[in-house]
Amino acid sequence: MISHGLTIVINELKKHLEDAYSVPVSNDEVQTGNLAEGLVGAGNNGGVARDKLIFSMVNLKEEKALKNLPNYVRNDVTLRATYENPPVFLNFQILLTATHSNYNNALLVLSRAIRFFQSKNVFTQDDVSPASITTHAPANALDCLENFKIIYDLYSPTLEDVNYLWGTLGGKQYPFVLYTMRMLELKFRAVYNESGLITEVVNEFYHKNTL
């Protein structure tokens, strides 16, 4: 589901670049990747590609404000209640890195991405293109998002945070921007109990005669 959430946003960004800047979607200019593996052509066997805008997840936190949700779902038609664990709401820190060998091109692509998220930072199943949901989606339906609301907020790290981040990734610093992707709901529907609803309360009390 995390992968699908990132894929949906990346597909929307690609569509924006194609519509606004005539950048072909087929060139895969925007990708996910782990920068800790290094860059291709920098003495590594693997690594992420050069001349791309790379989305990397560098941290995640639970949204504790929504932790105490009810653990049941009420059905007024069948008069039954199903009990299941509440969903987990997560916030992610997403690093956008421009790996272009040409520094000016890196800044150009990065500024286009920032302007995209300035114009649209909320993504739901109702306001994104259907193709953004299905293109490169996980093969297993259980790994796909159905109802979602993904919010991107710009995050401004301190110089100390930046130094620690790139030191953890083990590489040199490239032009980047950091966003908080929040309110991604993760849930696996597993009902562990079911019961009927209380439809009537009887409050007729009487005293038993004592001998």
Secondary structure, 3 states (H helix, E strand, C coil): CHHHHHHHHHHHHHHHHHHHHCCCHHHCCEEECCHHHCECCCCCCCCECCCCEEEEEEEEEECHHHCCCCCEEEECCCCEEEECCCCEEEEEEEEEEECCCCHHHHHHHHHHHHHHHHHCCEEECCCCCHHHHHCCCCCCHHHCCCCCEEEEEEECCCHHHHHHHHHHHCCCCCCEEEEEEEEEEECCCCCCEEEECCCCCCCCCCCCCCC
